Amino acid sequence: MIVLSNLVKDYKTKGQSVRALHSINLTIPKGQIYGIIGHSGAGKSTLIRCINLLERPTDGKVMVDGVDLTSLPVRQLQVQRRKIGMIFQHFNLLTSATVFENIAFPLKLARKPQAEINKRVTELLDLVGLTQHRDKFPAQLSGGQKQRVGIARALANDPSVLLCDEATSALDPQTTNSILALLLDINRKLGLTIVLITHEMQVIRSICDQVAVIDGGQIVESGKVIDVFLHPEHPTTREFVEQVSDSSELGEVLEKEKAAGTHQVIRVTFLGNITYEPVLFETIRELGASFSILQGTISRMKDMPYGQLIVKIEGNDTQVRQAVDTLRVRGLEAEVI
Ligand SMILES: Nc1ncnc2c1ncn2[C@@H]1O[C@H](COP(=O)(O)OP(=O)(O)OP(=O)(O)O)[C@@H](O)[C@H]1O
């Protein structure tokens, strides 16, 4: 478990002080994939780098698995840091070392015997799917393969935490998906806690359990991805949710509804297997009304199927009210918008 308490970070440049983090409080449960999302300059990199003290916080505490890193002398901090792996947007590989040597590097630093290094690197190459590329140099690899080397290297010392600093931002969408699938696989196989920072809601939606939204150096909203995603409260969160839903034309339809003084547009949210059942259709038909779909998403959030439909009910106010009530009784979320 990672606990950040009252974390403050000030950068001092040319006699001026910039507060990058304002009293951050965050608890990241063990074994979770925890996403931190924010716009450029929000403080994401600073926050993730404070977790392993690559940046030393100006104030506050960083507890990782019960150890207060901020209170440790340098030697002990080095030992504790081996339990925290990190991967980077631009991979940070040693360009003149082979894939094998890059992965072996942290094990050499930890003075492991050569036989153990060979065994461990072989296992890691297999885990990240790079066995055939072990003797290549980074320049001979694709971006996705380079990030796989980064991941294997970060896992070499068998850490309990993996920090991902915009790990997929330099990759195309398909490669991004394959790296996210690998992170999910590692999280499941090794029970590793993963903290990732990103500016893409798609990344959060694909693999994270919980999310925190950072804005101006403060956490403005946090919680389970599914809750934050379906009921975003802070304007910044809403912007990020918009990234993955196409509601651009909805505003116009709602304006027309408002002008006509009718209240027939409802939002219906499905979670889990009910997503694939004809509950909406049957409910509206039973009421003797009909409906048209104005907008809809059927997708998955990590493993959970979900759907959200904006529908216009062709019926009177009583029918709309009854539809909302019945849908709720049948296990869907429904509201007039
Ligand atoms: N070394 C530094 N010296 C001075 N100010 C810094 C330094 N690093 C970051 N900052 C400032 O701290 C704030 C947060 O920066 P940070 O890099 O953490 O944001 P970010 O959310 O990771 O942005 P990006 O997505 O663009 O990397 C910004 O105002 C930035 O200008």
The ligand as an SDF file (V2000), in Angstrom:
LIG
                    3D

 31 33  0  0  0  0  0  0  0  0999 V2000
   12.4050   21.0870  -12.3580 N   0  0  0  0  0  0  0  0  0  0  0  0
   11.4550   22.0140  -12.2930 C   0  0  0  0  0  0  0  0  0  0  0  0
   11.7420   23.2930  -11.9590 N   0  0  0  0  0  0  0  0  0  0  0  0
   10.7730   24.2270  -11.8840 C   0  0  0  0  0  0  0  0  0  0  0  0
    9.4780   23.9860  -12.0960 N   0  0  0  0  0  0  0  0  0  0  0  0
    9.1180   22.7430  -12.4450 C   0  0  0  0  0  0  0  0  0  0  0  0
   10.0880   21.6890  -12.5650 C   0  0  0  0  0  0  0  0  0  0  0  0
    9.4460   20.5400  -12.9190 N   0  0  0  0  0  0  0  0  0  0  0  0
    8.1430   20.8760  -13.0160 C   0  0  0  0  0  0  0  0  0  0  0  0
    7.9460   22.1820  -12.7360 N   0  0  0  0  0  0  0  0  0  0  0  0
    6.6420   22.8880  -12.7120 C   0  0  0  0  0  0  0  0  0  0  0  0
    5.7720   22.1610  -11.8500 O   0  0  0  0  0  0  0  0  0  0  0  0
    4.4630   22.0880  -12.3970 C   0  0  0  0  0  0  0  0  0  0  0  0
    4.0620   20.6180  -12.5560 C   0  0  0  0  0  0  0  0  0  0  0  0
    4.9070   20.0150  -13.5430 O   0  0  0  0  0  0  0  0  0  0  0  0
    4.8460   18.4690  -13.9040 P   0  0  0  0  0  0  0  0  0  0  0  0
    5.9340   18.1830  -14.8760 O   0  0  0  0  0  0  0  0  0  0  0  0
    4.7850   17.6650  -12.6660 O   0  0  0  0  0  0  0  0  0  0  0  0
    3.4070   18.3790  -14.6290 O   0  0  0  0  0  0  0  0  0  0  0  0
    2.8110   17.2410  -15.5630 P   0  0  0  0  0  0  0  0  0  0  0  0
    1.3780   17.1370  -15.2020 O   0  0  0  0  0  0  0  0  0  0  0  0
    3.6290   16.0150  -15.4450 O   0  0  0  0  0  0  0  0  0  0  0  0
    2.9760   17.8490  -17.0080 O   0  0  0  0  0  0  0  0  0  0  0  0
    3.3300   17.1120  -18.4170 P   0  0  0  0  0  0  0  0  0  0  0  0
    2.1620   16.2110  -18.7160 O   0  0  0  0  0  0  0  0  0  0  0  0
    3.4370   18.2580  -19.3760 O   0  0  0  0  0  0  0  0  0  0  0  0
    4.6100   16.3800  -18.2060 O   0  0  0  0  0  0  0  0  0  0  0  0
    4.4850   22.8740  -13.6960 C   0  0  0  0  0  0  0  0  0  0  0  0
    4.0530   24.1800  -13.4140 O   0  0  0  0  0  0  0  0  0  0  0  0
    5.9550   22.8650  -14.0730 C   0  0  0  0  0  0  0  0  0  0  0  0
    6.2880   24.0170  -14.8280 O   0  0  0  0  0  0  0  0  0  0  0  0
  1  2  1  0
  2  3  1  0
  2  7  2  0
  3  4  2  0
  4  5  1  0
  5  6  2  0
  6  7  1  0
  6 10  1  0
  7  8  1  0
  8  9  2  0
  9 10  1  0
 10 11  1  0
 11 12  1  0
 11 30  1  0
 12 13  1  0
 13 14  1  0
 13 28  1  0
 14 15  1  0
 15 16  1  0
 16 17  2  0
 16 18  1  0
 16 19  1  0
 19 20  1  0
 20 21  2  0
 20 22  1  0
 20 23  1  0
 23 24  1  0
 24 25  2  0
 24 26  1  0
 24 27  1  0
 28 29  1  0
 28 30  1  0
 30 31  1  0
M  END
$$$$
